[in-house]
Amino acid sequence: MSVAVDEDQIKELKEWLFGRVADDNDIVVDDLQEEFSPYFEEVECKAENVCKGSKEYQINMEQLAGSIAKLKESKEGEELLNIW
């Protein structure tokens, strides 16, 4: 017994299947990122030595606050802040 198969049907099925696998992989990747993000943040913190509460972190935060304050002093800077 032979079954006639339309090439367009095969193409549609293939696209659906690849899309479905990609969606499932995205879900798996999202789950892995959520599960391991605290671990990777800790590893990056130790590697860069900019852990929250460290002297380097405090300096970075002070510089950021100063930069934001300077941006707020001008109309152009204020507009840039509103974009973010």
OpenMM code with the backbone's topology and positions (N, CA, C; nanometers):
from openmm import Vec3, app, unit

residues = "MET SER VAL ALA VAL ASP GLU ASP GLN ILE LYS GLU LEU LYS GLU TRP LEU PHE GLY ARG VAL ALA ASP ASP ASN ASP ILE VAL VAL ASP ASP LEU GLN GLU GLU PHE SER PRO TYR PHE GLU GLU VAL GLU CYS LYS ALA GLU ASN VAL CYS LYS GLY SER LYS GLU TYR GLN ILE ASN MET GLU GLN LEU ALA GLY SER ILE ALA LYS LEU LYS GLU SER LYS GLU GLY GLU GLU LEU LEU ASN ILE TRP".split()
positions = [
    Vec3(0.0849, -0.1179, 0.0000),
    Vec3(0.0000, 0.0000, 0.0000),
    Vec3(0.0891, 0.1238, 0.0000),
    Vec3(0.0719, 0.2099, -0.0953),
    Vec3(0.1517, 0.3320, -0.1001),
    Vec3(0.0632, 0.4515, -0.0654),
    Vec3(0.1275, 0.5498, -0.0047),
    Vec3(0.0554, 0.6700, 0.0355),
    Vec3(0.1161, 0.7879, -0.0391),
    Vec3(0.0335, 0.8649, -0.1032),
    Vec3(0.0807, 0.9837, -0.1739),
    Vec3(0.1066, 1.0937, -0.0724),
    Vec3(0.2279, 1.1508, -0.0794),
    Vec3(0.2652, 1.2577, 0.0143),
    Vec3(0.3013, 1.3810, -0.0661),
    Vec3(0.2422, 1.4888, -0.0291),
    Vec3(0.2665, 1.6164, -0.0951),
    Vec3(0.3957, 1.6770, -0.0380),
    Vec3(0.4835, 1.7271, -0.1256),
    Vec3(0.6103, 1.7862, -0.0811),
    Vec3(0.5864, 1.9057, 0.0108),
    Vec3(0.4824, 1.9832, -0.0155),
    Vec3(0.4525, 2.0990, 0.0693),
    Vec3(0.4162, 2.0541, 0.2111),
    Vec3(0.3450, 1.9427, 0.2220),
    Vec3(0.3106, 1.8910, 0.3543),
    Vec3(0.4363, 1.8496, 0.4303),
    Vec3(0.5297, 1.7871, 0.3591),
    Vec3(0.6554, 1.7464, 0.4228),
    Vec3(0.7335, 1.8693, 0.4677),
    Vec3(0.7373, 1.9706, 0.3836),
    Vec3(0.8082, 2.0943, 0.4174),
    Vec3(0.7454, 2.1595, 0.5408),
    Vec3(0.6135, 2.1666, 0.5448),
    Vec3(0.5441, 2.2254, 0.6596),
    Vec3(0.5724, 2.1466, 0.7873),
    Vec3(0.5680, 2.0149, 0.7755),
    Vec3(0.5953, 1.9302, 0.8915),
    Vec3(0.7377, 1.9490, 0.9401),
    Vec3(0.8321, 1.9579, 0.8486),
    Vec3(0.9730, 1.9781, 0.8831),
    Vec3(0.9910, 2.1121, 0.9557),
    Vec3(0.9319, 2.2194, 0.9017),
    Vec3(0.9423, 2.3509, 0.9652),
    Vec3(0.8798, 2.3506, 1.1042),
    Vec3(0.7652, 2.2860, 1.1167),
    Vec3(0.6996, 2.2771, 1.2465),
    Vec3(0.7864, 2.2021, 1.3457),
    Vec3(0.8447, 2.0904, 1.3015),
    Vec3(0.9273, 2.0084, 1.3890),
    Vec3(1.0510, 2.0848, 1.4347),
    Vec3(1.1201, 2.1490, 1.3404),
    Vec3(1.2393, 2.2251, 1.3781),
    Vec3(1.2031, 2.3414, 1.4710),
    Vec3(1.0914, 2.4069, 1.4437),
    Vec3(1.0471, 2.5144, 1.5324),
    Vec3(1.0158, 2.4635, 1.6712),
    Vec3(0.9518, 2.3478, 1.6769),
    Vec3(0.9150, 2.2885, 1.8056),
    Vec3(1.0392, 2.2512, 1.8857),
    Vec3(1.1368, 2.1909, 1.8207),
    Vec3(1.2611, 2.1534, 1.8883),
    Vec3(1.3331, 2.2787, 1.9370),
    Vec3(1.3363, 2.3824, 1.8554),
    Vec3(1.4019, 2.5073, 1.8950),
    Vec3(1.3328, 2.5669, 2.0171),
    Vec3(1.1982, 2.5669, 2.0187),
    Vec3(1.1244, 2.6190, 2.1334),
    Vec3(1.1558, 2.5390, 2.2589),
    Vec3(1.1592, 2.4073, 2.2466),
    Vec3(1.1904, 2.3232, 2.3622),
    Vec3(1.3313, 2.3505, 2.4115),
    Vec3(1.4255, 2.3689, 2.3201),
    Vec3(1.5631, 2.3989, 2.3600),
    Vec3(1.5710, 2.5337, 2.4309),
    Vec3(1.4938, 2.6326, 2.3840),
    Vec3(1.4916, 2.7631, 2.4503),
    Vec3(1.4437, 2.7493, 2.5935),
    Vec3(1.3430, 2.6680, 2.6144),
    Vec3(1.2897, 2.6475, 2.7494),
    Vec3(1.3958, 2.5830, 2.8370),
    Vec3(1.4648, 2.4841, 2.7832),
    Vec3(1.5712, 2.4174, 2.8598),
    Vec3(1.6822, 2.5161, 2.8933),
    Vec3(1.7232, 2.5958, 2.7965),
    Vec3(1.8290, 2.6946, 2.8196),
    Vec3(1.7843, 2.7962, 2.9235),
    Vec3(1.6612, 2.8449, 2.9139),
    Vec3(1.6090, 2.9395, 3.0129),
    Vec3(1.6122, 2.8785, 3.1527),
    Vec3(1.5708, 2.7527, 3.1648),
    Vec3(1.5725, 2.6850, 3.2942),
    Vec3(1.7139, 2.6730, 3.3481),
    Vec3(1.8080, 2.6389, 3.2618),
    Vec3(1.9481, 2.6262, 3.3050),
    Vec3(2.0047, 2.7608, 3.3485),
    Vec3(1.9740, 2.8654, 3.2722),
    Vec3(2.0228, 2.9983, 3.3086),
    Vec3(1.9670, 3.0414, 3.4438),
    Vec3(1.8392, 3.0156, 3.4648),
    Vec3(1.7772, 3.0523, 3.5926),
    Vec3(1.8382, 2.9734, 3.7071),
    Vec3(1.8589, 2.8453, 3.6849),
    Vec3(1.9118, 2.7588, 3.7899),
    Vec3(2.0557, 2.7934, 3.8264),
    Vec3(2.1379, 2.8238, 3.7262),
    Vec3(2.2800, 2.8421, 3.7513),
    Vec3(2.3248, 2.9881, 3.7589),
    Vec3(2.2350, 3.0849, 3.7404),
    Vec3(2.2759, 3.2250, 3.7410),
    Vec3(2.3406, 3.2685, 3.8725),
    Vec3(2.2881, 3.2276, 3.9889),
    Vec3(2.3572, 3.2678, 4.1125),
    Vec3(2.5010, 3.2152, 4.1189),
    Vec3(2.5210, 3.0933, 4.0728),
    Vec3(2.6549, 3.0350, 4.0735),
    Vec3(2.7479, 3.1150, 3.9830),
    Vec3(2.7025, 3.1464, 3.8597),
    Vec3(2.7875, 3.2194, 3.7674),
    Vec3(2.8126, 3.3621, 3.8140),
    Vec3(2.7167, 3.4244, 3.8776),
    Vec3(2.7381, 3.5583, 3.9327),
    Vec3(2.8472, 3.5548, 4.0388),
    Vec3(2.8467, 3.4522, 4.1219),
    Vec3(2.9490, 3.4368, 4.2254),
    Vec3(3.0864, 3.4137, 4.1624),
    Vec3(3.0936, 3.3289, 4.0606),
    Vec3(3.2204, 3.3019, 3.9922),
    Vec3(3.2738, 3.4303, 3.9284),
    Vec3(3.1869, 3.5052, 3.8601),
    Vec3(3.2289, 3.6304, 3.7982),
    Vec3(3.2736, 3.7310, 3.9028),
    Vec3(3.2028, 3.7358, 4.0119),
    Vec3(3.2372, 3.8274, 4.1205),
    Vec3(3.3777, 3.7984, 4.1717),
    Vec3(3.4065, 3.6725, 4.1959),
    Vec3(3.5390, 3.6347, 4.2460),
    Vec3(3.6470, 3.6602, 4.1418),
    Vec3(3.6165, 3.6336, 4.0164),
    Vec3(3.7148, 3.6517, 3.9096),
    Vec3(3.7473, 3.7988, 3.8878),
    Vec3(3.6477, 3.8846, 3.8973),
    Vec3(3.6659, 4.0267, 3.8711),
    Vec3(3.6975, 4.1052, 3.9981),
    Vec3(3.6776, 4.0442, 4.1119),
    Vec3(3.7020, 4.1091, 4.2417),
    Vec3(3.6189, 4.2364, 4.2570),
    Vec3(3.4967, 4.2330, 4.2075),
    Vec3(3.4064, 4.3471, 4.2200),
    Vec3(3.2774, 4.2994, 4.2874),
    Vec3(3.2917, 4.2242, 4.3936),
    Vec3(3.1758, 4.1720, 4.4656),
    Vec3(3.1021, 4.2856, 4.5349),
    Vec3(2.9726, 4.2709, 4.5437),
    Vec3(2.8912, 4.3699, 4.6132),
    Vec3(2.9454, 4.3864, 4.7546),
    Vec3(2.9705, 4.5097, 4.7932),
    Vec3(3.0253, 4.5373, 4.9260),
    Vec3(3.1762, 4.5539, 4.9257),
    Vec3(3.2433, 4.5142, 4.8176),
    Vec3(3.3890, 4.5295, 4.8115),
    Vec3(3.4236, 4.6760, 4.7852),
    Vec3(3.5492, 4.7102, 4.8106),
    Vec3(3.5946, 4.8473, 4.7888),
    Vec3(3.5786, 4.8860, 4.6416),
    Vec3(3.6180, 4.7970, 4.5518),
    Vec3(3.6071, 4.8229, 4.4084),
    Vec3(3.4608, 4.8472, 4.3683),
    Vec3(3.3699, 4.7673, 4.4217),
    Vec3(3.2273, 4.7821, 4.3939),
    Vec3(3.1792, 4.9191, 4.4420),
    Vec3(3.2201, 4.9570, 4.5611),
    Vec3(3.1797, 5.0861, 4.6180),
    Vec3(3.2294, 5.2013, 4.5306),
    Vec3(3.3545, 5.1915, 4.4842),
    Vec3(3.4099, 5.2955, 4.3968),
    Vec3(3.3292, 5.3038, 4.2673),
    Vec3(3.2981, 5.1893, 4.2099),
    Vec3(3.2180, 5.1872, 4.0862),
    Vec3(3.0819, 5.2514, 4.1073),
    Vec3(3.0169, 5.2227, 4.2186),
    Vec3(2.8853, 5.2794, 4.2469),
    Vec3(2.8933, 5.4304, 4.2657),
    Vec3(2.9991, 5.4783, 4.3316),
    Vec3(3.0167, 5.6225, 4.3510),
    Vec3(3.0384, 5.6929, 4.2168),
    Vec3(3.1181, 5.6310, 4.1293),
    Vec3(3.1418, 5.6896, 3.9972),
    Vec3(3.0134, 5.6906, 3.9147),
    Vec3(2.9370, 5.5845, 3.9247),
    Vec3(2.8096, 5.5776, 3.8525),
    Vec3(2.7134, 5.6852, 3.9021),
    Vec3(2.7050, 5.7014, 4.0338),
    Vec3(2.6161, 5.8037, 4.0900),
    Vec3(2.6591, 5.9428, 4.0451),
    Vec3(2.7892, 5.9674, 4.0420),
    Vec3(2.8402, 6.0965, 3.9971),
    Vec3(2.8101, 6.1205, 3.8503),
    Vec3(2.8239, 6.0176, 3.7694),
    Vec3(2.7953, 6.0294, 3.6263),
    Vec3(2.6484, 6.0591, 3.6025),
    Vec3(2.5623, 5.9919, 3.6757),
    Vec3(2.4178, 6.0151, 3.6615),
    Vec3(2.3838, 6.1570, 3.7036),
    Vec3(2.4444, 6.2036, 3.8126),
    Vec3(2.4186, 6.3398, 3.8591),
    Vec3(2.4612, 6.4413, 3.7528),
    Vec3(2.5759, 6.4181, 3.6891),
    Vec3(2.6213, 6.5098, 3.5834),
    Vec3(2.5260, 6.5081, 3.4650),
    Vec3(2.4745, 6.3907, 3.4299),
    Vec3(2.3794, 6.3828, 3.3191),
    Vec3(2.2529, 6.4612, 3.3498),
    Vec3(2.2098, 6.4571, 3.4745),
    Vec3(2.0868, 6.5266, 3.5125),
    Vec3(2.1017, 6.6779, 3.5081),
    Vec3(2.2259, 6.7272, 3.5071),
    Vec3(2.2495, 6.8718, 3.5065),
    Vec3(2.2196, 6.9356, 3.3707),
    Vec3(2.2189, 6.8581, 3.2642),
    Vec3(2.1945, 6.9146, 3.1318),
    Vec3(2.0679, 6.8553, 3.0709),
    Vec3(2.0069, 6.9320, 2.9832),
    Vec3(1.8858, 6.8844, 2.9164),
    Vec3(1.9155, 6.7612, 2.8313),
    Vec3(2.0290, 6.7621, 2.7597),
    Vec3(2.0668, 6.6483, 2.6759),
    Vec3(2.0876, 6.5229, 2.7622),
    Vec3(2.1543, 6.5400, 2.8752),
    Vec3(2.1783, 6.4274, 2.9650),
    Vec3(2.0490, 6.3728, 3.0207),
    Vec3(1.9589, 6.4615, 3.0566),
    Vec3(1.8277, 6.4190, 3.1093),
    Vec3(1.7510, 6.3389, 3.0055),
    Vec3(1.7605, 6.3825, 2.8793),
    Vec3(1.6934, 6.3090, 2.7715),
    Vec3(1.7546, 6.1694, 2.7533),
    Vec3(1.8873, 6.1603, 2.7677),
    Vec3(1.9530, 6.0304, 2.7581),
    Vec3(1.9070, 5.9380, 2.8705),
    Vec3(1.8932, 5.9907, 2.9888),
    Vec3(1.8481, 5.9099, 3.1023),
    Vec3(1.7058, 5.8606, 3.0806),
    Vec3(1.6221, 5.9406, 3.0173),
    Vec3(1.4835, 5.9002, 2.9929),
    Vec3(1.4739, 5.7890, 2.8888),
    Vec3(1.5735, 5.7790, 2.8014),
    Vec3(1.5754, 5.6712, 2.7020),
    Vec3(1.5910, 5.5379, 2.7715),
    Vec3(1.6734, 5.5312, 2.8742),
    Vec3(1.6987, 5.4058, 2.9454),
    Vec3(1.5804, 5.3733, 3.0293),
] * unit.nanometer
topology = app.Topology()
chain = topology.addChain("A")
for resn in residues:
    res = topology.addResidue(resn, chain)
    for name in ("N", "CA", "C"):
        topology.addAtom(name, app.Element.getBySymbol(name[0]), res)
